[in-house]
Structure formats: structure tokens, C-alpha cells
Amino acid sequence: MRSLPLADPGTPPLSGPTAYLWWLARRQWGILLTAVACGVVMFACQAFLPFLTGRAIDDGLEQGFGPDLLRAAGALLTLGLVSAGASAIGHRFDVANWLRAAFTTSQLVGRTAARSGHAITAELPTGEVVSAVANDALRVGEVFAVLARFVGSITAYGAVAVLMLRVSVPLGLVVLLGLPTVAAALGLLVKPLQRRQTAQREASGRLTTLGADTVSGLRVLRGIGGESVFTGRYRQQSQLVRERGENVAVTQSWLDALQVLLPGAFVVALVWMGAHMALAGTITPGQLVTTYGYAAFLAWPVQNATEFLQATTRAFVGTRKVLAVLRVVPAAGVDPGTAAVMPPVGAPLVDEASGVTLEAGRVVALVSADPDESARIATRLGRFDDAAEAGTPVLLGGVPLTDLPLAEVRRRIVVAEAMPQLFSGALATGLDVRGGASRDDLLAVIGLADAQDVLDSVPDGLDGELPEKGRSLSGGQRQRVALARALLTDAEILVLVEPTSAVDAHTEARIAARLADARRGRTTVVVTASPLVLDHVDEVQLVQGGALVARGTHAGLLDGAAGPRVAATYRAVVGRRLDDDLPVEESFDDAPVDLSPAALSPADLSTGGAA
């Protein structure tokens, strides 16, 4: 037995459901063959039980109680024990096959979603991706869980046909021809069932998408009074899913009914023929018992064959949905066979389109009158969309990022975006995304990000659980947790986009000083126009119209070191930010200021109370 999830789920073929299912079967051939072997042994034992029972009855009628009857009873006991053992072991491997295939599929979907970036949301609704993991992966695994019983049933059918031909040729022909006829009749319902299951799956995926969108935007909907509209849409789609489910249930009910009726009619016909042949003396009483035993037993293989057809139908429907996710081309990636050699540590990172250059070991601020402009440059530095960024190449040590292995780019360059995403789970796990950090390391980065209050607000501190997207935290707390997470990666090049935009001025000043000290000597770029941060960086690079227009220290740019026009532009940008921050500073003051005359000193009164 192998532990799950797998270390490497592999690279599947994407040509179609058959190729994908065959690929899964080859990847788990060991446990699959073991399950099939157990299924064959179990059904073979079951197939020989009626034959030995009939022989024992005939021997007992002819010779009475004696050695032959005892040997037959011992053989029956042995077959029963072997069948029970094979069934128990086979069930264990059936479940292993189911879980292995389902987990492999889930991992592949998760890996594609993680690697594809925004490309997956551009091609597929969120609900389709969620359903691929929550429903379709389980359907894919189900076909491997019933495969062993199906193969065992086919083997048992062949053995019974041979044994029945030895008992009576007419009875053997009825078994050989009747059972496939029953299975073919049941198979006529498989295609309609598959069509209706596909339609139901499509409607269910759209309902999941609509529900996810509604929940994520619930606060906005309440603000604009749109709850009733979206509730109506959800109700309408829910009713459509119900209708499609009823259509599936109707076809399924016919299949289930015929699964009982047709094998039952087959049993009646076989027993009727056997009884008449026994009365005519063509077969013995023991052979009549054997005939009835086989007639009753063969209903089981028919049920297994029908169950396998149903599982295969659901697996094909689910696999098509899974392959739709797996076919999404990642926004960024390179063929490892054509990747260039990574430049050495300390190589400069250059955005050729803008001229922004990050030398090794410097803490740089990127400033622009248009925050989106500087954010776009910062995002390009992390290589998130090869096609969109083809005209704006970024070079690391003179080598385009698009020519480098993506995994190495991710390891050496970390970009923390302005809208951080937090994940549900333990706070410590959410911070340590690369693993291996000690508790002291976690506490250190929390201190750097001035996020000690998060430890107080989350029950059990680092071991406490965060809800989805960190909804229990304020916007400023989420931003500081995201900053701590980025700092903990200890990346060679760290890009921070507006890391302090949601905090008050006092907190921002503390973070700015700590951040600059912590990252001193390692390449860091901070997209910001806050003077509180700019005063602590090694260099400021001013961007205008998508191009670098000046670089220098914060004080130097203010004083006109790059020219009066640049100074005016720079002063307008950072001055506007200072004006924007003023009410924030006042609202987040440590304590309310008492401006009554009794509270002011003579010095205060002479300056109007200004500190």
C-alpha cells in the first residue's frame, strides 16, 4: 500500500477519457492486478460451489454418508474459506484502487490550478474546477473499484458455461446465449443514462459556480440590495439541477428494475428447463440443484456487469470534465528541455520595457503617479503571463525570465501582490508556505510585519485556525500576515506591492524601519508612494508613462538632485500620498488628543496646540 497523496501524480495523456483511464490503470497496475486476481479467485470459488453441491447430493443419494460425501463437504468448506479470504483482501485493494485513482486525479487538477495562474479562471468557471475535485475525481476512481468484480464475474461466467455444458448441452447453451442477451438489453439504457448524467453534471457545475460567486460577493450584494436577484438566479439554477437529476433518476430506475427483472426471468427459464429435464431423467437431482444454484448465482455477475457499465459511464462523463481542466495551458511555463541555465546569485533583474533595474543587495522603492503602472512593472518581475509579457521582457543576469525554469524563477523571485490571498488552516501553516521554518522564525517575521495583534485575535495563536480567506481578520491584519508570509520565504529577490496600504501611519512607520533593516543586503523592491517607507529605502526609482525617469534617494529627489521638473513631479506624487495619509494618521492615533484649554500647557497655547 502506498501513502496518499502521491509525491508525483505524473503527466497524463489529454487526448480523451479512454487514454486517461488506461494511463491511470498502468500507473497502479500492481494493486489493480492484485485486486483482479482476488476477484477472479473469489468468483471462481463461488462458481464451483453449486457444482460441488450437486455432486455431493448425487453421491449422498447413491452411497449415503461416507468418505465421498465428507470429501465433498470438506471441499465446500475449503472453497468457502478461500472465497471469504479473497473477498476480504480484494475489497481492501478495491478501495486502494479507488482512492489511488481519485487522489491522482485530484492532485492533477490541483497542480494545474496552481500552475495555470489566471488562465484557468479565464477558461473555466470556478464551479467546474471545484466539481472536478469534489465529484468527478471520485467518479474516475469508482471504475477501478468495481473493475476487479467485473473481471471476476466474466471469469465466473465462462467457468459456469463450461460446467453447465458438462451437465447438459441445452442448459449450457441457455447460459452461453441468455446471459449476454440480458446484459445487452441492460446496455441499451447506458447511452441515454450517459447523456442525462452529462446534462446533470453541466447544470450542477454552473450551480456550484453561481453559489461560489454569490457567497464571495455577499457583502457587496447586501450593500447594493442585490441579494434577492442572486437568490432568484440560484433558485432557478437549483430547480434546473433538480429536473436534470430527476431525468437521470428515471433512467436509473428503469435500469435498476430491469437489472432485477431480466436476471430473474433468466433464472425462472433455466430452472423450468432443468426441472423438466430432471423429471424426464435427463439430469440427476444433484444436477438440478446445480442448475438452480447457477441460475441464482449468475444474477450476481449480471449485476456486477451492470454496475461496471454505470461506473464506466459516470467515469467517462467525469473524465471529460477533468480533462477540460487539465488542458488549460499555464499562463507561464517553459519546457525544461529548452530552459537556459540559471544566472548566478546576485545577478541584476532588469525590466527592459521600463528601464527599471534592481541591483543585488539593494532595497529599492518603485514610485509612480499611477499606482497601476508601477504594480504592472512589479508583476512582470515575477513572470506570471508569458504571452501577455512577450513584448515587455524581463532579464535576470541578461537572460529572459521566459527562458528560465519556472520553478527556479519562483524560488528566487517572490512577488507579494497588493490584494493578498490567505488560505484556511493553521496560521503557522499559512505563513510557512515553503516548509521548514521554526517557531522562532515564525515569531520573528510576525514581529517584522508588526502583526503581533494577529496572534492575540486568533485563538491558540500560531496553532489557531484561520477561516477561508482569513475573513476573521481585518484588512490591515490580512495585509500584515501576507507580508510576514512573504518575508518568511527569504527570497533572493522580494517584490512587495503596496505592503502597507491598509495600515495606519504609526504601524506603517514601524514596518518600514523593520523591513528595510531586515532586507538590507538582499534585493528588494517595494511599490509604494508613502514617504514613511521611502525614507528608509536605499534608492527610489520614479516611473512616468511606463518608463524610468529618475533614480536616487528620497531626500535627493525631493531636493532636486535629478532636476527641478523631476523634483516637482516626485513631490506631487509623494505629497499627495502624505495628504491622503493625514486623516488616517489622525484616526489611528494611540490616544485621543484633548484640546480643551485646561489640558493645554502655556507652550501649547502659544502654538495653537500643535505638537
Residue pairs with C-beta under 8 A, 6 or more apart in sequence:
1 31
1 96
2 100
4 99
4 100
4 103
5 103
5 106
5 107
6 100
6 103
6 104
6 107
9 104
9 107
9 108
9 111
10 23
10 27
10 104
10 108
12 20
12 23
12 24
12 108
12 326
13 19
13 20
13 23
14 20
14 323
14 326
14 327
16 323
17 315
17 316
17 319
17 320
17 323
20 319
20 322
20 323
21 140
21 143
21 315
21 319
24 101
24 104
24 105
24 140
24 144
25 32
25 144
27 104
28 97
28 100
28 101
28 144
31 93
31 96
31 97
31 100
32 93
32 97
32 144
32 147
32 148
34 93
35 90
35 93
35 94
35 96
35 97
35 147
35 148
36 147
36 148
36 151
36 152
38 86
38 87
38 89
38 90
38 93
38 148
39 86
39 90
39 148
39 149
39 150
39 151
39 152
39 153
40 151
40 152
40 155
41 82
41 83
41 86
41 90
41 152
42 83
42 86
42 87
42 90
42 152
43 149
43 152
43 153
43 155
43 156
43 301
44 152
44 155
44 156
44 159
45 79
45 80
45 82
45 83
45 86
46 83
46 156
46 297
46 300
47 156
47 159
47 160
47 163
47 294
47 297
48 79
48 159
48 163
49 76
49 79
49 80
49 83
49 293
49 297
50 289
50 290
50 292
50 293
50 294
50 297
51 163
51 290
51 293
52 72
52 75
52 76
52 79
53 76
53 286
53 289
53 290
53 293
54 167
54 284
54 286
54 287
54 288
54 289
54 290
54 291
54 293
55 72
55 286
55 290
56 69
56 72
56 73
56 76
56 286
57 285
57 286
57 289
58 284
58 285
58 286
58 287
59 66
59 68
59 69
59 72
59 286
60 69
61 285
61 286
63 69
90 148
93 148
94 144
94 145
94 146
94 148
94 149
95 145
97 141
97 144
97 145
97 147
97 148
98 141
98 142
98 144
98 145
99 141
100 141
100 144
101 140
101 141
101 143
101 144
102 137
102 138
102 140
102 141
103 137
103 141
105 132
105 136
105 137
105 140
105 141
105 322
106 133
106 137
108 322
108 326
109 129
109 132
109 133
109 137
109 322
109 325
109 326
110 133
112 120
112 325
112 326
112 328
112 330
113 120
113 129
113 325
115 330
115 333
116 328
116 329
116 330
116 331
117 330
117 331
117 332
117 384
117 385
118 331
118 384
118 385
119 328
119 329
119 330
119 331
119 385
120 129
120 325
120 328
123 328
124 324
124 325
124 328
125 205
125 206
125 209
126 208
126 209
126 212
126 213
127 205
127 206
127 207
127 208
127 209
127 210
127 211
127 212
128 205
128 208
128 209
128 321
128 324
128 325
129 325
130 208
130 212
131 201
131 204
131 205
131 208
131 321
132 318
132 321
132 322
132 324
132 325
135 201
135 204
135 318
136 201
136 317
136 318
136 319
136 321
136 322
137 318
137 322
138 318
139 311
139 314
139 315
139 317
139 318
140 315
140 318
140 319
140 322
142 311
142 314
142 315
143 308
143 311
143 312
143 314
143 315
145 311
146 304
146 307
146 308
146 311
147 308
149 304
149 307
149 308
150 304
150 305
150 307
150 308
152 304
153 300
153 301
153 304
153 305
154 301
154 305
156 297
156 301
157 175
157 179
157 298
157 301
160 175
160 294
160 297
160 298
161 172
161 175
161 176
162 172
163 290
163 294
164 171
164 172
164 174
164 175
164 291
164 294
165 172
165 173
165 176
166 172
167 283
167 287
167 290
167 291
168 274
168 277
168 282
168 283
168 287
168 291
170 273
170 277
171 270
171 273
171 274
171 277
171 283
171 291
174 269
174 270
174 273
175 270
175 294
175 298
178 266
178 269
178 270
179 266
179 298
179 301
179 302
182 262
182 263
182 266
182 302
183 302
183 305
183 306
185 258
185 262
186 255
186 258
186 259
186 262
186 302
186 305
186 306
186 309
187 309
189 251
189 254
189 255
189 258
190 309
190 310
190 313
192 251
193 248
193 251
193 252
193 255
193 310
193 313
194 313
194 316
194 317
196 244
196 247
196 248
196 251
197 248
197 313
197 314
197 317
198 317
198 320
199 244
199 247
200 241
200 244
200 245
200 247
200 248
201 317
201 318
201 321
203 237
203 240
203 241
203 244
204 241
204 244
205 321
206 237
207 234
207 237
207 238
207 240
207 241
210 230
210 233
210 234
210 237
211 234
214 221
214 230
214 234
218 227
220 226
221 227
221 230
255 306
255 310
259 302
259 303
259 306
262 302
263 298
263 299
263 302
263 303
264 299
266 295
266 298
266 299
266 302
267 295
267 296
267 298
267 299
270 291
270 292
270 294
270 295
271 291
271 292
271 295
273 291
274 283
274 287
274 288
274 291
274 292
274 295
275 288
277 283
277 288
278 284
278 285
278 287
278 288
283 291
331 384
331 385
331 386
331 387
331 388
332 383
332 384
332 385
332 386
332 402
332 406
333 386
333 406
334 386
334 402
334 403
334 404
334 405
334 406
336 405
338 403
339 403
339 404
339 405
340 399
340 403
340 404
341 399
342 396
342 404
342 405
342 408
342 412
343 396
343 397
343 398
343 399
344 397
345 360
345 412
345 492
346 360
346 361
347 360
347 396
347 397
347 398
348 357
348 358
348 359
348 360
348 396
348 397
349 357
349 358
349 381
349 394
349 395
349 396
349 413
349 493
349 523
350 356
350 357
350 358
350 394
350 395
350 396
351 357
351 377
351 380
351 381
351 392
351 394
352 392
352 393
352 394
352 395
353 377
353 380
353 391
353 392
353 393
353 546
353 547
354 377
354 392
354 543
354 546
354 547
354 548
355 547
355 548
356 366
356 377
356 541
356 543
356 548
357 541
357 548
358 364
358 381
358 493
358 523
358 525
359 523
360 523
361 521
361 522
361 523
362 523
362 524
362 538
362 539
363 515
363 516
363 519
363 520
363 524
363 526
363 536
363 537
363 538
363 539
364 523
364 524
364 525
364 526
364 537
364 538
364 539
364 540
364 541
365 525
365 526
365 527
365 528
365 533
365 534
365 537
365 539
365 540
365 541
365 554
366 374
366 377
366 378
366 525
366 526
366 527
366 528
366 541
366 543
367 374
367 528
367 529
367 534
367 540
367 541
367 542
367 543
367 570
367 573
367 574
368 374
368 529
368 542
368 543
368 544
368 573
369 544
369 569
369 572
369 573
371 498
371 527
371 529
373 543
373 546
374 527
374 543
375 417
375 418
375 497
375 498
375 527
377 527
377 543
377 546
378 415
378 495
378 497
378 525
378 527
379 415
379 417
379 497
380 389
380 392
380 394
381 394
381 413
381 415
381 493
381 495
381 525
382 409
382 413
382 414
382 415
382 495
383 389
383 394
383 401
383 402
383 406
383 409
383 413
384 415
386 402
389 402
390 402
393 400
393 401
393 402
394 400
394 401
395 401
396 404
396 409
396 412
396 413
401 409
411 491
412 491
412 492
412 493
413 491
413 492
413 493
413 495
414 486
414 489
414 491
414 493
414 494
414 495
415 495
415 497
416 482
416 483
416 485
416 486
416 494
416 495
416 496
416 497
416 499
417 497
418 497
418 498
418 501
418 527
420 478
420 479
420 481
420 482
420 485
421 469
421 482
422 430
422 466
422 469
422 470
422 473
422 478
422 481
422 482
423 430
423 466
423 468
423 469
424 465
424 466
424 467
424 468
424 469
425 465
425 466
426 462
426 463
426 464
426 465
426 466
427 454
427 455
427 458
427 461
427 462
427 463
427 464
427 465
427 466
427 481
428 439
428 442
428 462
428 463
430 466
430 470
430 481
430 485
431 437
431 442
431 445
431 446
431 462
431 481
431 484
431 485
431 488
432 441
432 442
432 488
433 485
433 488
433 489
434 488
434 489
437 488
439 462
441 488
442 462
442 488
443 462
445 484
445 485
445 487
445 488
446 452
446 454
446 455
446 484
447 514
448 483
448 484
448 487
448 511
448 514
448 515
448 518
449 480
449 481
449 483
449 484
449 487
449 511
450 480
450 503
450 507
450 510
450 511
450 514
451 477
451 480
451 481
451 483
451 484
453 477
454 473
454 477
454 480
454 481
455 461
455 462
457 472
457 473
457 477
458 464
458 465
458 466
458 472
458 473
459 465
466 472
466 473
470 477
470 478
470 481
473 481
475 502
476 502
476 503
476 504
476 507
478 502
479 499
479 500
479 501
479 502
479 503
480 503
480 507
480 511
482 499
483 496
483 499
483 500
483 511
483 515
486 494
486 496
486 499
487 494
487 515
487 518
487 519
492 522
492 523
493 522
493 523
493 524
493 525
494 519
494 522
494 523
494 524
494 525
495 524
495 525
495 527
496 515
496 524
496 525
496 526
496 527
497 527
498 527
498 528
499 511
499 515
499 526
499 528
500 507
500 508
500 511
500 512
500 528
500 530
500 532
500 533
501 528
503 511
504 584
504 585
504 587
504 588
505 532
505 581
505 584
505 585
505 588
506 585
506 588
506 589
506 590
507 588
508 530
508 532
508 533
509 532
512 530
512 532
512 533
512 535
512 536
513 536
515 524
515 526
515 533
515 536
516 536
516 537
526 533
526 537
528 534
529 573
529 574
529 576
529 577
530 574
530 577
530 581
531 554
531 574
531 577
531 578
532 581
534 540
534 554
534 574
535 554
535 555
537 554
538 553
539 551
539 552
539 553
540 551
540 552
540 553
540 554
540 557
540 570
541 548
541 550
541 551
542 548
542 549
542 550
542 551
542 557
542 562
542 566
542 569
542 570
542 573
543 549
544 569
549 566
549 569
550 557
550 562
550 563
550 566
550 570
551 562
552 561
552 562
553 561
554 574
556 562
557 566
557 567
557 570
558 567
558 570
558 571
558 574
559 567
560 566
560 567
561 567
562 570
595 609
597 605
600 609
604 610
